[in-house]
Amino acid sequence: MNKRGRPPRDDGEVKNKQYRLRLSDGEESILDELSTEYGMPKAEILRRGLRMQHNLLRHTG
């Protein structure tokens, strides 16, 4: 029988955690603008922002 679904990522990273997030109209507008400008999904914009904040904490805190 054939396998179904999306093939696993090459890097083996599994993204199986979900968070629900409430944004203001202004924050949503910023997220839309960044997503369009960088050509990335909104989820990736948020992940990168999370990593940037973590790096700031580690390198300046």
PDB file of N, H, CA, C and O in Angstrom:
ATOM      1  N   MET A   1       0.838  -1.183   0.000  1.00  0.00           N
ATOM      2  CA  MET A   1       0.000   0.000   0.000  1.00  0.00           C
ATOM      3  C   MET A   1       0.887   1.252   0.000  1.00  0.00           C
ATOM      4  O   MET A   1       1.906   1.291   0.689  1.00  0.00           O
ATOM      5  N   ASN A   2       0.506   2.255  -0.758  1.00  0.00           N
ATOM      6  H   ASN A   2      -0.323   2.224  -1.318  1.00  0.00           H
ATOM      7  CA  ASN A   2       1.272   3.494  -0.841  1.00  0.00           C
ATOM      8  C   ASN A   2       1.129   4.319   0.426  1.00  0.00           C
ATOM      9  O   ASN A   2       0.081   4.325   1.071  1.00  0.00           O
ATOM     10  N   LYS A   3       2.218   5.023   0.771  1.00  0.00           N
ATOM     11  H   LYS A   3       3.069   5.018   0.247  1.00  0.00           H
ATOM     12  CA  LYS A   3       2.161   5.949   1.896  1.00  0.00           C
ATOM     13  C   LYS A   3       1.317   7.149   1.517  1.00  0.00           C
ATOM     14  O   LYS A   3       1.263   7.529   0.348  1.00  0.00           O
ATOM     15  N   ARG A   4       0.664   7.742   2.488  1.00  0.00           N
ATOM     16  H   ARG A   4       0.708   7.433   3.438  1.00  0.00           H
ATOM     17  CA  ARG A   4      -0.160   8.919   2.243  1.00  0.00           C
ATOM     18  C   ARG A   4       0.387  10.100   3.023  1.00  0.00           C
ATOM     19  O   ARG A   4       1.142   9.942   3.982  1.00  0.00           O
ATOM     20  N   GLY A   5      -0.011  11.284   2.589  1.00  0.00           N
ATOM     21  H   GLY A   5      -0.625  11.413   1.809  1.00  0.00           H
ATOM     22  CA  GLY A   5       0.368  12.494   3.314  1.00  0.00           C
ATOM     23  C   GLY A   5       1.655  13.102   2.797  1.00  0.00           C
ATOM     24  O   GLY A   5       2.284  12.615   1.858  1.00  0.00           O
ATOM     25  N   ARG A   6       2.009  14.172   3.445  1.00  0.00           N
ATOM     26  H   ARG A   6       1.498  14.568   4.208  1.00  0.00           H
ATOM     27  CA  ARG A   6       3.196  14.928   3.068  1.00  0.00           C
ATOM     28  C   ARG A   6       4.450  14.160   3.495  1.00  0.00           C
ATOM     29  O   ARG A   6       4.487  13.590   4.586  1.00  0.00           O
ATOM     30  N   PRO A   7       5.473  14.144   2.641  1.00  0.00           N
ATOM     31  CA  PRO A   7       6.714  13.450   3.023  1.00  0.00           C
ATOM     32  C   PRO A   7       7.412  14.190   4.171  1.00  0.00           C
ATOM     33  O   PRO A   7       7.234  15.398   4.324  1.00  0.00           O
ATOM     34  N   PRO A   8       8.203  13.475   4.977  1.00  0.00           N
ATOM     35  CA  PRO A   8       8.899  14.129   6.093  1.00  0.00           C
ATOM     36  C   PRO A   8       9.932  15.134   5.594  1.00  0.00           C
ATOM     37  O   PRO A   8      10.479  14.998   4.500  1.00  0.00           O
ATOM     38  N   ARG A   9      10.184  16.140   6.419  1.00  0.00           N
ATOM     39  H   ARG A   9       9.740  16.251   7.308  1.00  0.00           H
ATOM     40  CA  ARG A   9      11.188  17.153   6.085  1.00  0.00           C
ATOM     41  C   ARG A   9      12.575  16.530   6.111  1.00  0.00           C
ATOM     42  O   ARG A   9      12.827  15.576   6.847  1.00  0.00           O
ATOM     43  N   ASP A  10      13.474  17.081   5.295  1.00  0.00           N
ATOM     44  H   ASP A  10      13.270  17.856   4.697  1.00  0.00           H
ATOM     45  CA  ASP A  10      14.856  16.583   5.253  1.00  0.00           C
ATOM     46  C   ASP A  10      15.583  16.812   6.577  1.00  0.00           C
ATOM     47  O   ASP A  10      16.408  15.993   6.983  1.00  0.00           O
ATOM     48  N   ASP A  11      15.276  17.932   7.256  1.00  0.00           N
ATOM     49  H   ASP A  11      14.606  18.597   6.927  1.00  0.00           H
ATOM     50  CA  ASP A  11      15.990  18.245   8.498  1.00  0.00           C
ATOM     51  C   ASP A  11      15.395  17.525   9.711  1.00  0.00           C
ATOM     52  O   ASP A  11      15.929  17.640  10.815  1.00  0.00           O
ATOM     53  N   GLY A  12      14.305  16.790   9.522  1.00  0.00           N
ATOM     54  H   GLY A  12      13.872  16.697   8.625  1.00  0.00           H
ATOM     55  CA  GLY A  12      13.715  16.017  10.596  1.00  0.00           C
ATOM     56  C   GLY A  12      12.960  16.824  11.630  1.00  0.00           C
ATOM     57  O   GLY A  12      12.480  16.259  12.613  1.00  0.00           O
ATOM     58  N   GLU A  13      12.841  18.133  11.440  1.00  0.00           N
ATOM     59  H   GLU A  13      13.231  18.592  10.642  1.00  0.00           H
ATOM     60  CA  GLU A  13      12.148  18.974  12.409  1.00  0.00           C
ATOM     61  C   GLU A  13      10.636  18.776  12.294  1.00  0.00           C
ATOM     62  O   GLU A  13      10.050  18.960  11.227  1.00  0.00           O
ATOM     63  N   VAL A  14      10.028  18.402  13.400  1.00  0.00           N
ATOM     64  H   VAL A  14      10.505  18.253  14.267  1.00  0.00           H
ATOM     65  CA  VAL A  14       8.591  18.176  13.428  1.00  0.00           C
ATOM     66  C   VAL A  14       7.922  19.375  14.085  1.00  0.00           C
ATOM     67  O   VAL A  14       8.290  19.775  15.189  1.00  0.00           O
ATOM     68  N   LYS A  15       6.949  19.939  13.406  1.00  0.00           N
ATOM     69  H   LYS A  15       6.650  19.614  12.508  1.00  0.00           H
ATOM     70  CA  LYS A  15       6.207  21.082  13.943  1.00  0.00           C
ATOM     71  C   LYS A  15       4.800  20.595  14.276  1.00  0.00           C
ATOM     72  O   LYS A  15       3.896  20.635  13.441  1.00  0.00           O
ATOM     73  N   ASN A  16       4.638  20.135  15.513  1.00  0.00           N
ATOM     74  H   ASN A  16       5.372  20.102  16.191  1.00  0.00           H
ATOM     75  CA  ASN A  16       3.344  19.585  15.900  1.00  0.00           C
ATOM     76  C   ASN A  16       2.706  20.345  17.057  1.00  0.00           C
ATOM     77  O   ASN A  16       1.719  19.880  17.626  1.00  0.00           O
ATOM     78  N   LYS A  17       3.244  21.488  17.410  1.00  0.00           N
ATOM     79  H   LYS A  17       4.046  21.866  16.948  1.00  0.00           H
ATOM     80  CA  LYS A  17       2.685  22.331  18.466  1.00  0.00           C
ATOM     81  C   LYS A  17       1.946  23.503  17.829  1.00  0.00           C
ATOM     82  O   LYS A  17       2.417  24.100  16.861  1.00  0.00           O
ATOM     83  N   GLN A  18       0.779  23.820  18.387  1.00  0.00           N
ATOM     84  H   GLN A  18       0.395  23.335  19.173  1.00  0.00           H
ATOM     85  CA  GLN A  18      -0.011  24.922  17.856  1.00  0.00           C
ATOM     86  C   GLN A  18      -0.314  25.914  18.968  1.00  0.00           C
ATOM     87  O   GLN A  18      -0.523  25.532  20.119  1.00  0.00           O
ATOM     88  N   TYR A  19      -0.335  27.183  18.611  1.00  0.00           N
ATOM     89  H   TYR A  19      -0.165  27.493  17.676  1.00  0.00           H
ATOM     90  CA  TYR A  19      -0.714  28.248  19.521  1.00  0.00           C
ATOM     91  C   TYR A  19      -1.731  29.136  18.843  1.00  0.00           C
ATOM     92  O   TYR A  19      -1.644  29.401  17.644  1.00  0.00           O
ATOM     93  N   ARG A  20      -2.687  29.590  19.612  1.00  0.00           N
ATOM     94  H   ARG A  20      -2.758  29.375  20.586  1.00  0.00           H
ATOM     95  CA  ARG A  20      -3.668  30.537  19.093  1.00  0.00           C
ATOM     96  C   ARG A  20      -3.246  31.912  19.594  1.00  0.00           C
ATOM     97  O   ARG A  20      -2.875  32.069  20.757  1.00  0.00           O
ATOM     98  N   LEU A  21      -3.302  32.887  18.728  1.00  0.00           N
ATOM     99  H   LEU A  21      -3.604  32.760  17.783  1.00  0.00           H
ATOM    100  CA  LEU A  21      -2.760  34.203  19.014  1.00  0.00           C
ATOM    101  C   LEU A  21      -3.784  35.268  18.671  1.00  0.00           C
ATOM    102  O   LEU A  21      -4.387  35.236  17.598  1.00  0.00           O
ATOM    103  N   ARG A  22      -3.979  36.204  19.576  1.00  0.00           N
ATOM    104  H   ARG A  22      -3.489  36.229  20.447  1.00  0.00           H
ATOM    105  CA  ARG A  22      -4.895  37.322  19.316  1.00  0.00           C
ATOM    106  C   ARG A  22      -4.059  38.552  18.972  1.00  0.00           C
ATOM    107  O   ARG A  22      -3.139  38.916  19.705  1.00  0.00           O
ATOM    108  N   LEU A  23      -4.392  39.189  17.846  1.00  0.00           N
ATOM    109  H   LEU A  23      -5.139  38.894  17.250  1.00  0.00           H
ATOM    110  CA  LEU A  23      -3.677  40.374  17.379  1.00  0.00           C
ATOM    111  C   LEU A  23      -4.641  41.537  17.230  1.00  0.00           C
ATOM    112  O   LEU A  23      -5.824  41.355  16.941  1.00  0.00           O
ATOM    113  N   SER A  24      -4.113  42.732  17.432  1.00  0.00           N
ATOM    114  H   SER A  24      -3.152  42.880  17.666  1.00  0.00           H
ATOM    115  CA  SER A  24      -4.894  43.927  17.133  1.00  0.00           C
ATOM    116  C   SER A  24      -4.908  44.115  15.618  1.00  0.00           C
ATOM    117  O   SER A  24      -4.169  43.446  14.896  1.00  0.00           O
ATOM    118  N   ASP A  25      -5.753  45.027  15.145  1.00  0.00           N
ATOM    119  H   ASP A  25      -6.354  45.570  15.732  1.00  0.00           H
ATOM    120  CA  ASP A  25      -5.781  45.321  13.702  1.00  0.00           C
ATOM    121  C   ASP A  25      -4.414  45.794  13.225  1.00  0.00           C
ATOM    122  O   ASP A  25      -3.966  45.417  12.142  1.00  0.00           O
ATOM    123  N   GLY A  26      -3.755  46.618  14.028  1.00  0.00           N
ATOM    124  H   GLY A  26      -4.119  46.925  14.908  1.00  0.00           H
ATOM    125  CA  GLY A  26      -2.444  47.137  13.655  1.00  0.00           C
ATOM    126  C   GLY A  26      -1.389  46.044  13.583  1.00  0.00           C
ATOM    127  O   GLY A  26      -0.565  46.025  12.669  1.00  0.00           O
ATOM    128  N   GLU A  27      -1.418  45.137  14.547  1.00  0.00           N
ATOM    129  H   GLU A  27      -2.088  45.153  15.289  1.00  0.00           H
ATOM    130  CA  GLU A  27      -0.461  44.029  14.546  1.00  0.00           C
ATOM    131  C   GLU A  27      -0.704  43.096  13.362  1.00  0.00           C
ATOM    132  O   GLU A  27       0.242  42.596  12.754  1.00  0.00           O
ATOM    133  N   GLU A  28      -1.961  42.866  13.044  1.00  0.00           N
ATOM    134  H   GLU A  28      -2.730  43.272  13.538  1.00  0.00           H
ATOM    135  CA  GLU A  28      -2.281  42.028  11.888  1.00  0.00           C
ATOM    136  C   GLU A  28      -1.791  42.688  10.597  1.00  0.00           C
ATOM    137  O   GLU A  28      -1.288  42.013   9.699  1.00  0.00           O
ATOM    138  N   SER A  29      -1.940  43.998  10.517  1.00  0.00           N
ATOM    139  H   SER A  29      -2.348  44.546  11.247  1.00  0.00           H
ATOM    140  CA  SER A  29      -1.482  44.730   9.345  1.00  0.00           C
ATOM    141  C   SER A  29       0.036  44.605   9.187  1.00  0.00           C
ATOM    142  O   SER A  29       0.535  44.416   8.078  1.00  0.00           O
ATOM    143  N   ILE A  30       0.758  44.710  10.294  1.00  0.00           N
ATOM    144  H   ILE A  30       0.352  44.863  11.195  1.00  0.00           H
ATOM    145  CA  ILE A  30       2.222  44.559  10.267  1.00  0.00           C
ATOM    146  C   ILE A  30       2.590  43.156   9.797  1.00  0.00           C
ATOM    147  O   ILE A  30       3.473  42.995   8.955  1.00  0.00           O
ATOM    148  N   LEU A  31       1.917  42.142  10.338  1.00  0.00           N
ATOM    149  H   LEU A  31       1.200  42.274  11.022  1.00  0.00           H
ATOM    150  CA  LEU A  31       2.192  40.764   9.955  1.00  0.00           C
ATOM    151  C   LEU A  31       1.909  40.538   8.473  1.00  0.00           C
ATOM    152  O   LEU A  31       2.690  39.878   7.787  1.00  0.00           O
ATOM    153  N   ASP A  32       0.810  41.074   7.979  1.00  0.00           N
ATOM    154  H   ASP A  32       0.175  41.610   8.535  1.00  0.00           H
ATOM    155  CA  ASP A  32       0.485  40.980   6.546  1.00  0.00           C
ATOM    156  C   ASP A  32       1.568  41.642   5.697  1.00  0.00           C
ATOM    157  O   ASP A  32       2.004  41.088   4.687  1.00  0.00           O
ATOM    158  N   GLU A  33       1.995  42.826   6.114  1.00  0.00           N
ATOM    159  H   GLU A  33       1.641  43.276   6.934  1.00  0.00           H
ATOM    160  CA  GLU A  33       3.025  43.564   5.366  1.00  0.00           C
ATOM    161  C   GLU A  33       4.336  42.777   5.314  1.00  0.00           C
ATOM    162  O   GLU A  33       4.952  42.664   4.254  1.00  0.00           O
ATOM    163  N   LEU A  34       4.762  42.233   6.457  1.00  0.00           N
ATOM    164  H   LEU A  34       4.262  42.325   7.319  1.00  0.00           H
ATOM    165  CA  LEU A  34       6.009  41.467   6.503  1.00  0.00           C
ATOM    166  C   LEU A  34       5.914  40.207   5.651  1.00  0.00           C
ATOM    167  O   LEU A  34       6.854  39.858   4.936  1.00  0.00           O
ATOM    168  N   SER A  35       4.787  39.536   5.732  1.00  0.00           N
ATOM    169  H   SER A  35       4.024  39.819   6.313  1.00  0.00           H
ATOM    170  CA  SER A  35       4.587  38.314   4.959  1.00  0.00           C
ATOM    171  C   SER A  35       4.666  38.600   3.461  1.00  0.00           C
ATOM    172  O   SER A  35       5.281  37.845   2.709  1.00  0.00           O
ATOM    173  N   THR A  36       4.049  39.679   3.044  1.00  0.00           N
ATOM    174  H   THR A  36       3.549  40.292   3.656  1.00  0.00           H
ATOM    175  CA  THR A  36       4.070  40.055   1.630  1.00  0.00           C
ATOM    176  C   THR A  36       5.468  40.493   1.198  1.00  0.00           C
ATOM    177  O   THR A  36       5.965  40.064   0.157  1.00  0.00           O
ATOM    178  N   GLU A  37       6.088  41.336   1.991  1.00  0.00           N
ATOM    179  H   GLU A  37       5.684  41.684   2.837  1.00  0.00           H
ATOM    180  CA  GLU A  37       7.412  41.873   1.656  1.00  0.00           C
ATOM    181  C   GLU A  37       8.466  40.775   1.529  1.00  0.00           C
ATOM    182  O   GLU A  37       9.277  40.791   0.603  1.00  0.00           O
ATOM    183  N   TYR A  38       8.454  39.824   2.458  1.00  0.00           N
ATOM    184  H   TYR A  38       7.795  39.811   3.211  1.00  0.00           H
ATOM    185  CA  TYR A  38       9.462  38.764   2.466  1.00  0.00           C
ATOM    186  C   TYR A  38       9.029  37.517   1.710  1.00  0.00           C
ATOM    187  O   TYR A  38       9.832  36.606   1.510  1.00  0.00           O
ATOM    188  N   GLY A  39       7.767  37.466   1.287  1.00  0.00           N
ATOM    189  H   GLY A  39       7.114  38.206   1.449  1.00  0.00           H
ATOM    190  CA  GLY A  39       7.292  36.306   0.554  1.00  0.00           C
ATOM    191  C   GLY A  39       7.295  35.037   1.389  1.00  0.00           C
ATOM    192  O   GLY A  39       7.561  33.950   0.878  1.00  0.00           O
ATOM    193  N   MET A  40       6.999  35.178   2.675  1.00  0.00           N
ATOM    194  H   MET A  40       6.782  36.061   3.090  1.00  0.00           H
ATOM    195  CA  MET A  40       7.002  34.033   3.590  1.00  0.00           C
ATOM    196  C   MET A  40       5.636  33.899   4.250  1.00  0.00           C
ATOM    197  O   MET A  40       4.903  34.877   4.391  1.00  0.00           O
ATOM    198  N   PRO A  41       5.306  32.685   4.649  1.00  0.00           N
ATOM    199  CA  PRO A  41       4.061  32.507   5.401  1.00  0.00           C
ATOM    200  C   PRO A  41       4.115  33.263   6.731  1.00  0.00           C
ATOM    201  O   PRO A  41       5.190  33.485   7.289  1.00  0.00           O
ATOM    202  N   LYS A  42       2.966  33.644   7.216  1.00  0.00           N
ATOM    203  H   LYS A  42       2.093  33.463   6.763  1.00  0.00           H
ATOM    204  CA  LYS A  42       2.886  34.380   8.478  1.00  0.00           C
ATOM    205  C   LYS A  42       3.477  33.577   9.623  1.00  0.00           C
ATOM    206  O   LYS A  42       4.117  34.141  10.510  1.00  0.00           O
ATOM    207  N   ALA A  43       3.270  32.266   9.613  1.00  0.00           N
ATOM    208  H   ALA A  43       2.750  31.807   8.892  1.00  0.00           H
ATOM    209  CA  ALA A  43       3.824  31.415  10.671  1.00  0.00           C
ATOM    210  C   ALA A  43       5.351  31.507  10.707  1.00  0.00           C
ATOM    211  O   ALA A  43       5.948  31.528  11.783  1.00  0.00           O
ATOM    212  N   GLU A  44       5.980  31.561   9.536  1.00  0.00           N
ATOM    213  H   GLU A  44       5.496  31.544   8.662  1.00  0.00           H
ATOM    214  CA  GLU A  44       7.440  31.660   9.495  1.00  0.00           C
ATOM    215  C   GLU A  44       7.913  33.024   9.990  1.00  0.00           C
ATOM    216  O   GLU A  44       8.947  33.115  10.653  1.00  0.00           O
ATOM    217  N   ILE A  45       7.175  34.077   9.679  1.00  0.00           N
ATOM    218  H   ILE A  45       6.335  34.003   9.140  1.00  0.00           H
ATOM    219  CA  ILE A  45       7.507  35.406  10.202  1.00  0.00           C
ATOM    220  C   ILE A  45       7.486  35.368  11.733  1.00  0.00           C
ATOM    221  O   ILE A  45       8.396  35.886  12.380  1.00  0.00           O
ATOM    222  N   LEU A  46       6.458  34.761  12.304  1.00  0.00           N
ATOM    223  H   LEU A  46       5.718  34.340  11.779  1.00  0.00           H
ATOM    224  CA  LEU A  46       6.341  34.673  13.761  1.00  0.00           C
ATOM    225  C   LEU A  46       7.453  33.807  14.354  1.00  0.00           C
ATOM    226  O   LEU A  46       8.000  34.152  15.401  1.00  0.00           O
ATOM    227  N   ARG A  47       7.797  32.696  13.711  1.00  0.00           N
ATOM    228  H   ARG A  47       7.352  32.415  12.860  1.00  0.00           H
ATOM    229  CA  ARG A  47       8.891  31.851  14.205  1.00  0.00           C
ATOM    230  C   ARG A  47      10.217  32.606  14.210  1.00  0.00           C
ATOM    231  O   ARG A  47      10.988  32.521  15.166  1.00  0.00           O
ATOM    232  N   ARG A  48      10.471  33.341  13.138  1.00  0.00           N
ATOM    233  H   ARG A  48       9.845  33.410  12.362  1.00  0.00           H
ATOM    234  CA  ARG A  48      11.720  34.102  13.074  1.00  0.00           C
ATOM    235  C   ARG A  48      11.760  35.185  14.138  1.00  0.00           C
ATOM    236  O   ARG A  48      12.809  35.431  14.734  1.00  0.00           O
ATOM    237  N   GLY A  49      10.631  35.833  14.380  1.00  0.00           N
ATOM    238  H   GLY A  49       9.780  35.633  13.895  1.00  0.00           H
ATOM    239  CA  GLY A  49      10.567  36.836  15.438  1.00  0.00           C
ATOM    240  C   GLY A  49      10.841  36.224  16.799  1.00  0.00           C
ATOM    241  O   GLY A  49      11.516  36.831  17.631  1.00  0.00           O
ATOM    242  N   LEU A  50      10.321  35.029  17.031  1.00  0.00           N
ATOM    243  H   LEU A  50       9.772  34.536  16.356  1.00  0.00           H
ATOM    244  CA  LEU A  50      10.562  34.309  18.281  1.00  0.00           C
ATOM    245  C   LEU A  50      12.052  34.009  18.447  1.00  0.00           C
ATOM    246  O   LEU A  50      12.621  34.216  19.519  1.00  0.00           O
ATOM    247  N   ARG A  51      12.674  33.518  17.375  1.00  0.00           N
ATOM    248  H   ARG A  51      12.212  33.350  16.504  1.00  0.00           H
ATOM    249  CA  ARG A  51      14.115  33.227  17.440  1.00  0.00           C
ATOM    250  C   ARG A  51      14.939  34.499  17.636  1.00  0.00           C
ATOM    251  O   ARG A  51      15.941  34.486  18.352  1.00  0.00           O
ATOM    252  N   MET A  52      14.522  35.595  17.003  1.00  0.00           N
ATOM    253  H   MET A  52      13.708  35.605  16.421  1.00  0.00           H
ATOM    254  CA  MET A  52      15.245  36.868  17.172  1.00  0.00           C
ATOM    255  C   MET A  52      15.184  37.333  18.627  1.00  0.00           C
ATOM    256  O   MET A  52      16.189  37.782  19.178  1.00  0.00           O
ATOM    257  N   GLN A  53      14.022  37.229  19.243  1.00  0.00           N
ATOM    258  H   GLN A  53      13.206  36.864  18.796  1.00  0.00           H
ATOM    259  CA  GLN A  53      13.886  37.622  20.647  1.00  0.00           C
ATOM    260  C   GLN A  53      14.740  36.727  21.543  1.00  0.00           C
ATOM    261  O   GLN A  53      15.345  37.204  22.503  1.00  0.00           O
ATOM    262  N   HIS A  54      14.787  35.463  21.238  1.00  0.00           N
ATOM    263  H   HIS A  54      14.295  35.076  20.459  1.00  0.00           H
ATOM    264  CA  HIS A  54      15.608  34.533  22.016  1.00  0.00           C
ATOM    265  C   HIS A  54      17.083  34.890  21.888  1.00  0.00           C
ATOM    266  O   HIS A  54      17.808  34.892  22.882  1.00  0.00           O
ATOM    267  N   ASN A  55      17.533  35.192  20.671  1.00  0.00           N
ATOM    268  H   ASN A  55      16.944  35.190  19.863  1.00  0.00           H
ATOM    269  CA  ASN A  55      18.925  35.586  20.459  1.00  0.00           C
ATOM    270  C   ASN A  55      19.262  36.872  21.208  1.00  0.00           C
ATOM    271  O   ASN A  55      20.341  36.988  21.788  1.00  0.00           O
ATOM    272  N   LEU A  56      18.348  37.830  21.198  1.00  0.00           N
ATOM    273  H   LEU A  56      17.471  37.736  20.726  1.00  0.00           H
ATOM    274  CA  LEU A  56      18.576  39.073  21.946  1.00  0.00           C
ATOM    275  C   LEU A  56      18.735  38.795  23.433  1.00  0.00           C
ATOM    276  O   LEU A  56      19.612  39.363  24.084  1.00  0.00           O
ATOM    277  N   LEU A  57      17.906  37.939  23.961  1.00  0.00           N
ATOM    278  H   LEU A  57      17.194  37.478  23.432  1.00  0.00           H
ATOM    279  CA  LEU A  57      17.978  37.589  25.376  1.00  0.00           C
ATOM    280  C   LEU A  57      19.310  36.937  25.707  1.00  0.00           C
ATOM    281  O   LEU A  57      19.930  37.262  26.720  1.00  0.00           O
ATOM    282  N   ARG A  58      19.746  36.029  24.868  1.00  0.00           N
ATOM    283  H   ARG A  58      19.242  35.765  24.046  1.00  0.00           H
ATOM    284  CA  ARG A  58      20.995  35.292  25.114  1.00  0.00           C
ATOM    285  C   ARG A  58      22.234  36.164  24.955  1.00  0.00           C
ATOM    286  O   ARG A  58      23.225  35.956  25.656  1.00  0.00           O
ATOM    287  N   HIS A  59      22.196  37.127  24.055  1.00  0.00           N
ATOM    288  H   HIS A  59      21.391  37.296  23.486  1.00  0.00           H
ATOM    289  CA  HIS A  59      23.394  37.909  23.748  1.00  0.00           C
ATOM    290  C   HIS A  59      23.448  39.259  24.454  1.00  0.00           C
ATOM    291  O   HIS A  59      24.506  39.888  24.491  1.00  0.00           O
ATOM    292  N   THR A  60      22.342  39.710  25.008  1.00  0.00           N
ATOM    293  H   THR A  60      21.483  39.198  24.978  1.00  0.00           H
ATOM    294  CA  THR A  60      22.356  41.008  25.689  1.00  0.00           C
ATOM    295  C   THR A  60      21.923  40.894  27.139  1.00  0.00           C
ATOM    296  O   THR A  60      22.097  41.842  27.905  1.00  0.00           O
ATOM    297  N   GLY A  61      21.362  39.758  27.537  1.00  0.00           N
ATOM    298  H   GLY A  61      21.221  38.988  26.916  1.00  0.00           H
ATOM    299  CA  GLY A  61      20.824  39.607  28.879  1.00  0.00           C
ATOM    300  C   GLY A  61      21.828  39.080  29.807  1.00  0.00           C
ATOM    301  O   GLY A  61      21.538  38.890  30.988  1.00  0.00           O
TER     302      GLY A  61
END
